[in-house]
Amino acid sequence: MVELLENVDFALAAYQVDGEWRVAELAHDLEADVASLAHALRRLPGEAGAVALIALDEDAFLVLRVTGAQVRLLLSDLTAALEWELAASALEHLGLVLDAEDDDPAPVGDLALLADLGVPASELGELLDDFDADDDLVVDELLSDLADVLGFGELFDDVVGLEPEPTGA
């Protein structure tokens, strides 16, 4: 039996058409594996491929990028593979096996997967460090920050339903 994306808070795809970002929800009936998500992303237009931002039960997230045949990803917490099939599929795609003794929620994958879109590996690493260090920071806020750096923060917030932060008077 294939697990569906029922434990996913949201799964969004972002892509550029004529230099403008577009954001769309990925269907919730997709199979919970990297291959089916990559297939869905390949069907989208996009000059630089498509990026998926996926939140797993407010505890972990997956960033998946597809450009042509290439699939690159970043999983925020390798121990998430113990709870979610999608995270386990991400580890499998990366060729990693979770050791039963692994209890360090370290990120795994490609920190440079968004470098050509304006998010260098160092900046993505800093976002992950902030997420690990701040117990009050939730996945949707972190992904909103990432979407903002990429240039589609408002679109992301609209689709996810996040309220904009109040500006100082």
Secondary structure, 3 states (H helix, E strand, C coil): CCCEHHHEEEEEEEEEECCEEEEEECCCCCECCHHHHHHHHHCCCCCCCEEEEEEECCCEEEEEEEECCEEEEEECCHHHHHCCHHHHHHHHHHCCCCCCCCCCCCCEECCCCCHHHCCCHHHHHHHHHHHHHCCCCCHHHHHHHHHHHHCCHHHHHHHHCCCCCCCCC
